[in-house]
Every structure is written in structure tokens, then in C-alpha cells.
Amino acid sequence: MSAFFFYEPAPSQLYTLTLHDALQIQRGGCTGLSVSRLGVGMSEIGYYLSRDETARAAAVLNLALDNGMNFLDTAACYDLAEEFIGRTVSHRRAEFV
């Protein structure tokens, strides 16, 4: 089972967040949207990428969606991130918020 470490733990204080825990779904506030606890930050993807970087970013985005991650963090200041999402996974629109 995969685990993510939030800090360098002392051997006696090992805290891990398993992939299963990270991908749990929670209802969001007043909206009632179901959102994964772990999301994909799109800030670095929103800038000009090489062809290889674009292919890797698309693979990461699809892998995240394939594994139940449905929160994609975008903002207007992320430049081309929303266009990238549209080009890459618009056919999967029902799977993410």
C-alpha cells in the first residue's frame, strides 16, 4: 500500500496517509459536491509545456481520474490550465469538479 509522508517522521512518530485515505470522498460545504480529499494542483500545468511535458501531464491527469481523484485545482492566474484540462480530459467531464 502506498503512503505519503507530510514531514520527516521520527521513527516513533510515524504518521502516514495511505492512498486509500487520501482518495476518500467528502461532501463539500453548502454545495454538496462530492470531492476527493486529495486533488491535482494545476498551476504548473497552466504554462507552456514541451510536447513531452504535455504528454506526461496528460498521463498524470488521467491516472488521477482513473484512481478516483476528482478535485482539479484551477484558477484564472494559472494561465492555460483550464484549456489544457479541456483538451485532455473534457470527455471525462462528469468525473471531476
N, C-alpha and C positions, 0 to 999 in steps of 0.2 A: 504494500500500500504506500502511495506517495505521501510525503509530508512537506509542509512549508515551515521554515523557521523564521520568526519575526525578529529575533535577536540572537546573538551568540549565547546559547544557554550554558549555564554551569551544569556539569553532569548531574547534580542532584536536583536541578530545577528545569528539567526538560519539558518545554511546552510545545506541542505541535498542533497544527491544524491539518487534519487529513484532507485529502481531496474530496472525500465524501462530505465532510463537514463544510468545506468551502463552497461546495455546489448545492448546498441546501437552498431551498426556495423559501422566501419570506414575502408576506403581503406588505406592500408599501403604503404607509400612512393613510391619508384620505382617499387616495386614488384606487386602492385595492389591487394594484398591479402586482403580479407575482414576479419577483426579481431574485436572481441568484445572489448569494452573499458575496461572491467573487465576480468581478467584471473585467472587461478589457478596456484599458485606457487607450484612447485613440490619438492622443496629442502628437506622438512621434510619427504616426502613420499619416497624419494630415499634411506633411510636407513632401516635397518632391523626392521620389524614391527611384532608384535604378530598377531596371527590369527584374534583376534577381531579388532585390529587396521587396518589390511589389509581389512577386510570386511567393516569397516566404511569408509576408504579411497576410496574404490571402489564405495561405495554408493554416497559419495560426488562427485566423478569424474563423475559418471553417472547423478547425479542430475544437475550438472553444464551443461553438454552437453544437457540434456533434456530441460533446460531453456534458451538455446541459447548462452551460454558462449562457445567460441571456441578457446580461446588462452590458451595453456598449456605451462607454462614457465619451460623449462628443460635446463640442462647444463651437460657437462661431469662430473663436480665435484659433481653433485647430486647423484652420485653412481648408485643406482639401479632404479632410477625414470623412465628411458625410458623402461626398462624391465617391470616394473610394468604397465606402460601405455599399452605396447604390450599385456601383459597377460589379462588386464582388459577391454580395450576398442578398441582393434585392429579391431574388427568387425564394429566399427563406424568410421573408419579412415577418411572417407570423411567429417566428421563433425568438425574436429579440425585442427589447424595449429600448 
